[in-house]
């Protein structure tokens, strides 16, 4: 069960200043998962505050601060930037892979990875959150029932892979699945 707005406000105001400052510090740095963690750490046992209510409380703080929050920078998805990043990999890029991931703050998102040889590594080229996908040129058009983040990640990943003349892999382009088969287990 979640708290209504008035109950969340009363709970917030009952907290010691130091705790409020800690939570607000996370919020102001756009580290919302850290803020949610503090709220659940201090609120779960004594007040029954679970993740859903903690997210609402942190959301209230985000609304309070609005434009004063130092938002995390969004990954560039243009070919020139992605190719520049790929050129900086220590190893030779042998494939581009799109992989689902998610958390309680951003919901589902897709990481674009460069798989390298010599050394064998995975290098994150971009993380495609919903907000990133919305600003991608044409990103909000014609994706049908597929998640927008998947459509945009696939477009950017395929374009980068073609530019680098390497294969592109996205095991689950239609449905979020963080356990989908990977190119490298």
C-alpha positions, -999 to 999 in steps of 0.1 A, spaced: 0 0 0 13 34 -9 9 67 11 -11 95 -3 5 129 -9 -4 143 26 9 113 44 42 114 24 46 151 32 39 145 69 64 116 69 90 138 51 86 166 76 90 142 105 126 132 94 157 147 110 173 174 89 204 153 83 184 125 67 164 150 46 196 166 34 211 132 25 181 123 4 179 157 -12 216 155 -20 210 124 -40 180 140 -57 199 172 -66 226 150 -82 200 130 -102 211 99 -83 175 88 -77 183 52 -70 205 63 -41 176 85 -28 151 56 -30 176 34 -12 179 58 17 142 62 20 136 24 21 165 19 44 151 43 70 114 38 63 108 1 56 110 -13 91 95 16 112 69 28 87 64 1 61 77 22 33 85 0 4 100 7 -31 67 21 -46 62 46 -18 99 55 -17 97 63 -54 67 85 -48 86 103 -20 116 108 -42 93 120 -70 79 146 -46 114 158 -40 121 159 -77 90 180 -82 100 203 -54 134 210 -69 124 210 -106 150 225 -129 176 228 -100 184 191 -104 217 184 -122 204 159 -146 226 130 -157 239 136 -192 222 116 -219 243 93 -241 249 107 -276 234 84 -303 246 101 -335 269 80 -356 298 104 -354 299 103 -316 294 65 -314 321 59 -340 345 82 -321 338 63 -289 343 30 -307 377 42 -320 388 48 -284 383 11 -274 415 -6 -263 407 -37 -285 395 -42 -320 357 -39 -322 342 -72 -335 305 -66 -329 279 -42 -316 253 -56 -292 221 -42 -277 213 -55 -242 183 -49 -220 187 -37 -185 165 -19 -160 162 -3 -126 135 11 -103 142 47 -115 145 44 -153 124 13 -159 137 -7 -189 166 7 -210 190 -6 -235 228 -5 -234 247 -4 -267 279 -23 -263 310 -27 -284 325 -62 -281 362 -62 -286 390 -87 -291 426 -83 -280 416 -76 -252 382 -93 -250 359 -67 -234 325 -51 -235 326 -13 -238 294 7 -232 289 30 -262 255 44 -250 226 39 -227 192 44 -243 167 56 -217 132 66 -227 142 103 -225 172 96 -247 151 78 -272 125 106 -274 151 131 -285 166 108 -312 156 121 -347 125 103 -357 126 82 -325 90 87 -316 76 77 -350 65 44 -363 76 20 -336 42 3 -332 40 -20 -301 78 -22 -298 93 -2 -269 107 31 -281 140 25 -264 144 -8 -283 136 8 -317 161 37 -312 188 14 -298 184 -9 -327 186 19 -353 217 35 -337 233 1 -331 228 -11 -367 241 22 -381 272 19 -359 278 -17 -368 274 -10 -405 298 19 -402 324 -4 -385 316 -34 -408 308 -57 -379 277 -77 -369 249 -62 -348 231 -84 -322 199 -77 -303 185 -109 -289 151 -95 -278 142 -64 -298 105 -66 -292 102 -74 -254 124 -63 -225 145 -93 -214 177 -89 -194 183 -127 -197 181 -129 -235 210 -148 -251 242 -128 -255 269 -130 -281 293 -138 -253 278 -157 -224 
